[in-house]
Amino acid sequence: MKKLLYLTCSALLTFSMLKVSAQSGKTGKLNWNISDGTLTISGIGAMPNYKYKQRKYRIISPWYFYLNNIKSIVICEGVTSFGENAFYVYYNDLDVMFTNYFDSDNSIDENFTKYCGVTSVSIPNSVVSIGRSAFRNCRNLTSISVPNSVSTIGRSAFSACSKLTSLNLPNSITIVESYLCRGCSSLNSITIPNSVTYIRYSAFSGCHSLKFVVIPNSVTRIGGHAFAFCKGLTSITIPDSVLDIDNSILLDCENLSEIINYAIVPQTLRPYKVFSNLNTAKCILRVPESALEAYKGAEGWEEFERIEAISN
């Protein structure tokens, strides 16, 4: 199968390089080619990291200036990583974008004329890592399948992919990095595998379309703002493996109607407002029956007016 895939990618490159309109070249040890809206990357080894040029406001990946017209990306077997900033499109109005991040996605669209055109990505099992900000601001990306061969995904890897609807994280990662899906306003389904132990700062903030979140039993810590500004979130389940929770994890989750917390001993809450702007009169905190009194007297948790036993 691998041999066939090598041949297929080789044939794609050979054929498309004959076309006048195709762009191609080398990046590190890898080859890249654009033809008919498809970027194909082949070869053996890791993709280089691409650096942001502070003065020129550019990412220096070789295909950066073609990203508007690229609709799909095919990574051939043999490529072992996505470099940092590989498909990241920088916007000069970035500060404006993040100021309006959680208000209206349509208002953001009016501020920018240049977008990453990529809608889908195919990642083979040879890839073991996805670099920081690899797909950040790929605002047309609707789907991406991450294989279990991937053991690390860098911070902000899918940040601001506002059309991405679902993401299944591989069961080989242990940390969900900061800003991983920040501002993915169409994301309505996220699978966090049992291999994850730590969800870092603002990992899923601004994911308006998320309605239900179930955190697996492997997680021991949830970072600040992890699910902040998830305005569509109605229910979150926290396992008893979680020992401590950082500040404002559910900031402005105005439609949250229940928190199901399986911890027998109430988790330590960071000294800041963990439940800032959360309607603790409306939201029900459900806990083990044996822990009801403990939660009613625990710092932070006692803010909830309705603390009830988890029903079987």
C-alpha positions as CSV (number, residue, x, y, z in Angstrom):
1,M,0.0,0.0,0.0
2,K,2.8,2.4,0.9
3,K,4.6,1.6,-2.4
4,L,1.4,2.3,-4.3
5,L,1.0,5.7,-2.5
6,Y,4.6,6.7,-3.3
7,L,3.9,5.9,-6.9
8,T,0.6,7.8,-6.9
9,C,2.2,10.9,-5.4
10,S,5.1,10.7,-7.8
11,A,2.8,10.4,-10.7
12,L,0.8,13.5,-9.5
13,L,4.0,15.5,-9.3
14,T,5.3,14.4,-12.7
15,F,2.0,15.0,-14.5
16,S,1.3,18.4,-12.9
17,M,4.8,19.8,-13.4
18,L,4.2,19.5,-17.2
19,K,1.4,22.1,-16.8
20,V,2.3,25.7,-17.4
21,S,0.1,27.0,-14.5
22,A,1.6,24.7,-11.9
23,Q,3.9,25.9,-9.1
24,S,6.5,23.6,-7.6
25,G,9.7,23.4,-5.7
26,K,11.6,22.0,-2.7
27,T,11.2,22.7,1.0
28,G,13.9,21.1,3.1
29,K,14.0,17.5,1.9
30,L,10.5,17.6,0.6
31,N,8.9,18.4,-2.8
32,W,5.8,20.5,-3.2
33,N,3.6,21.1,-6.2
34,I,0.4,23.0,-6.8
35,S,-1.9,22.0,-9.7
36,D,-5.7,22.5,-10.2
37,G,-6.1,23.9,-6.7
38,T,-4.3,21.0,-4.9
39,L,-1.1,21.3,-3.0
40,T,0.8,18.0,-3.0
41,I,3.8,17.5,-0.6
42,S,5.9,14.5,-1.0
43,G,9.3,13.0,-0.1
44,I,10.8,11.5,3.0
45,G,11.3,13.4,6.2
46,A,10.1,16.4,8.2
47,M,8.6,19.6,6.9
48,P,10.7,22.6,8.0
49,N,9.4,25.2,10.4
50,Y,8.4,28.5,8.8
51,K,9.1,31.7,10.6
52,Y,7.1,34.8,10.8
53,K,9.0,37.8,9.6
54,Q,8.3,40.6,12.1
55,R,9.1,43.5,9.7
56,K,7.5,42.2,6.6
57,Y,4.4,40.5,8.2
58,R,4.9,37.4,6.2
59,I,5.2,33.7,6.7
60,I,7.9,32.3,4.5
61,S,6.5,28.9,3.5
62,P,7.0,28.5,-0.3
63,W,3.3,28.2,-1.0
64,Y,2.2,31.1,1.2
65,F,1.3,33.4,-1.6
66,Y,-0.8,30.7,-3.3
67,L,-2.9,29.8,-0.3
68,N,-5.9,31.8,-1.5
69,N,-6.3,29.5,-4.5
70,I,-5.4,26.1,-2.8
71,K,-8.5,24.1,-2.1
72,S,-7.0,20.9,-0.8
73,I,-3.8,19.6,0.6
74,V,-2.4,16.1,0.0
75,I,0.5,14.9,2.1
76,C,2.2,11.8,0.7
77,E,3.3,8.9,2.9
78,G,6.9,9.5,4.0
79,V,6.3,13.1,5.2
80,T,6.7,13.0,9.0
81,S,5.6,16.4,10.2
82,F,3.8,19.6,9.5
83,G,6.1,22.6,10.2
84,E,5.2,25.5,12.4
85,N,3.1,28.1,10.5
86,A,3.0,25.8,7.5
87,F,-0.4,27.1,6.3
88,Y,-0.9,30.0,8.5
89,V,-2.2,33.2,6.9
90,Y,-1.3,36.4,8.7
91,Y,-3.7,39.3,8.7
92,N,-2.6,42.9,9.2
93,D,-5.8,43.5,11.2
94,L,-5.1,40.7,13.6
95,D,-5.7,42.9,16.6
96,V,-9.1,43.8,15.3
97,M,-9.9,40.2,14.6
98,F,-9.2,39.1,18.2
99,T,-11.1,42.1,19.6
100,N,-14.2,41.1,17.8
101,Y,-13.6,37.4,18.2
102,F,-16.5,36.4,20.3
103,D,-19.2,38.8,19.0
104,S,-20.0,38.1,15.4
105,D,-18.1,36.0,12.9
106,N,-19.7,37.9,10.0
107,S,-18.2,41.2,11.4
108,I,-14.8,39.6,11.2
109,D,-15.2,38.7,7.5
110,E,-15.7,42.4,6.5
111,N,-12.2,43.2,7.9
112,F,-10.2,40.9,5.7
113,T,-9.7,40.4,2.0
114,K,-7.2,37.6,2.0
115,Y,-8.0,34.1,3.2
116,C,-6.5,30.7,3.1
117,G,-8.6,28.8,0.5
118,V,-7.9,25.3,1.9
119,T,-11.1,23.4,2.6
120,S,-9.7,19.9,3.3
121,V,-6.5,18.2,4.3
122,S,-5.4,14.5,4.0
123,I,-2.8,13.4,6.5
124,P,-1.1,10.0,6.2
125,N,-0.1,7.7,9.0
126,S,3.6,8.7,8.5
127,V,3.0,12.1,10.1
128,V,3.9,12.2,13.8
129,S,3.6,15.9,14.6
130,I,1.7,19.0,13.6
131,G,3.6,22.3,14.3
132,R,2.4,25.4,16.1
133,S,-0.1,27.6,14.2
134,A,0.1,25.1,11.3
135,F,-3.4,25.8,10.1
136,R,-4.2,29.0,12.0
137,N,-6.6,31.3,10.2
138,C,-7.5,28.7,7.5
139,R,-11.0,30.1,7.6
140,N,-12.3,27.9,4.8
141,L,-11.1,24.5,6.3
142,T,-14.2,22.4,6.9
143,S,-12.7,19.0,7.7
144,I,-9.4,17.5,8.8
145,S,-8.7,13.9,9.9
146,V,-5.7,13.5,12.3
147,P,-4.3,10.0,12.4
148,N,-3.3,8.2,15.6
149,S,0.3,8.4,14.4
150,V,0.3,12.1,15.5
151,S,1.6,12.4,19.0
152,T,2.0,16.2,19.3
153,I,-0.1,19.1,18.0
154,G,1.3,22.6,18.6
155,R,-0.5,25.5,20.1
156,S,-2.9,27.4,17.9
157,A,-2.7,24.6,15.3
158,F,-6.4,25.1,14.3
159,S,-7.1,28.5,15.8
160,A,-9.6,30.6,13.9
161,C,-10.6,27.8,11.5
162,S,-14.1,29.2,11.7
163,K,-15.7,26.7,9.3
164,L,-14.3,23.6,10.9
165,T,-17.2,21.6,12.3
166,S,-15.6,18.6,14.0
167,L,-12.3,17.4,15.3
168,N,-11.3,14.0,16.6
169,L,-8.0,14.3,18.4
170,P,-5.8,11.2,18.1
171,N,-5.4,8.9,21.1
172,S,-1.7,9.4,21.0
173,I,-1.6,12.9,22.3
174,T,-1.3,13.7,26.1
175,I,-1.7,17.5,26.1
176,V,-4.3,19.7,24.4
177,E,-2.2,22.8,23.7
178,S,-3.2,26.4,24.3
179,Y,-5.4,28.1,21.7
180,L,-5.7,24.8,19.8
181,C,-9.2,25.5,18.5
182,R,-9.7,29.1,19.7
183,G,-12.3,30.9,17.7
184,C,-13.5,27.8,15.7
185,S,-17.0,29.2,15.8
186,S,-18.6,26.3,13.8
187,L,-17.0,23.5,15.8
188,N,-19.9,21.5,17.1
189,S,-18.1,18.2,17.9
190,I,-14.8,17.6,19.7
191,T,-13.5,14.2,20.8
192,I,-10.9,14.4,23.5
193,P,-9.2,10.9,23.9
194,N,-8.4,9.1,27.1
195,S,-4.7,9.7,26.5
196,V,-5.0,13.4,27.4
197,T,-3.9,14.6,30.9
198,Y,-4.0,18.3,30.5
199,I,-6.2,20.8,28.6
200,R,-4.2,24.0,28.4
201,Y,-5.2,27.7,28.4
202,S,-8.0,28.8,26.1
203,A,-7.8,25.5,24.1
204,F,-11.5,25.7,23.0
205,S,-12.4,29.3,23.8
206,G,-14.9,30.9,21.4
207,C,-16.2,27.7,20.0
208,H,-19.8,29.0,19.9
209,S,-21.3,25.8,18.3
210,L,-20.1,23.4,21.0
211,K,-23.2,22.2,23.0
212,F,-21.9,19.3,25.0
213,V,-18.4,18.6,26.3
214,V,-17.3,15.4,28.0
215,I,-13.8,15.5,29.5
216,P,-12.2,12.0,29.7
217,N,-11.1,10.3,33.0
218,S,-7.4,10.7,32.1
219,V,-7.5,14.5,32.5
220,T,-6.1,15.9,35.7
221,R,-5.9,19.6,35.0
222,I,-8.0,22.1,33.0
223,G,-6.3,25.4,32.1
224,G,-7.8,28.9,32.4
225,H,-10.3,30.0,29.8
226,A,-10.3,26.5,28.4
227,F,-14.0,26.7,27.3
228,A,-14.6,30.4,27.8
229,F,-16.9,32.3,25.4
230,C,-18.5,29.0,24.3
231,K,-21.9,30.7,24.1
232,G,-23.8,27.6,22.8
233,L,-22.4,25.3,25.5
234,T,-25.2,23.8,27.6
235,S,-23.5,20.9,29.5
236,I,-20.0,19.9,30.5
237,T,-19.0,16.7,32.3
238,I,-15.9,16.8,34.5
239,P,-14.4,13.4,35.7
240,D,-13.1,12.7,39.2
241,S,-9.6,12.5,37.8
242,V,-9.5,16.3,37.5
243,L,-7.7,17.7,40.6
244,D,-7.5,21.4,39.8
245,I,-9.2,23.9,37.6
246,D,-7.7,27.3,36.5
247,N,-9.5,30.6,36.3
248,S,-12.5,31.4,34.2
249,I,-12.7,28.1,32.3
250,L,-16.4,28.8,31.6
251,L,-16.3,32.6,31.3
252,D,-19.4,34.0,29.5
253,C,-20.9,30.5,28.8
254,E,-24.2,32.2,29.2
255,N,-26.4,29.2,28.1
256,L,-24.7,26.6,30.4
257,S,-27.5,24.8,32.2
258,E,-25.5,22.0,34.0
259,I,-22.1,21.0,35.2
260,I,-21.8,17.3,36.0
261,N,-18.8,16.8,38.3
262,Y,-17.9,13.3,39.4
263,A,-15.2,14.4,41.9
264,I,-15.8,13.2,45.5
265,V,-13.5,15.9,46.8
266,P,-14.3,19.3,45.3
267,Q,-11.4,20.4,43.0
268,T,-9.1,23.2,43.9
269,L,-10.1,26.3,42.1
270,R,-7.5,28.9,41.2
271,P,-7.8,32.2,43.1
272,Y,-9.5,34.0,40.2
273,K,-13.1,33.8,39.3
274,V,-13.4,30.4,37.8
275,F,-17.1,30.9,37.0
276,S,-17.0,34.5,35.9
277,N,-20.3,35.7,34.3
278,L,-21.8,32.3,34.6
279,N,-25.4,32.3,35.8
280,T,-24.9,30.2,38.9
281,A,-28.6,30.7,39.8
282,K,-29.7,29.0,36.6
283,C,-26.9,26.5,36.1
284,I,-27.3,23.2,38.1
285,L,-24.2,21.7,39.6
286,R,-24.5,17.9,39.8
287,V,-22.1,16.0,42.1
288,P,-21.9,12.6,43.8
289,E,-24.6,12.3,46.5
290,S,-22.0,11.7,49.1
291,A,-20.2,15.0,48.3
292,L,-23.2,17.3,48.4
293,E,-22.3,19.0,51.6
294,A,-18.7,19.2,50.7
295,Y,-19.5,21.2,47.6
296,K,-22.0,23.5,49.4
297,G,-19.1,24.6,51.7
298,A,-16.2,24.5,49.2
299,E,-14.7,27.8,48.0
300,G,-16.0,28.7,44.6
301,W,-18.4,25.8,44.3
302,E,-20.7,27.3,46.9
303,E,-21.7,30.0,44.5
304,F,-24.1,27.6,42.8
305,E,-27.6,28.0,44.1
306,R,-28.6,24.5,42.9
307,I,-26.3,21.7,43.9
308,E,-27.9,18.3,43.2
309,A,-27.0,14.7,43.3
310,I,-26.0,13.0,40.0
311,S,-28.9,10.8,39.0
312,N,-28.2,7.2,38.0
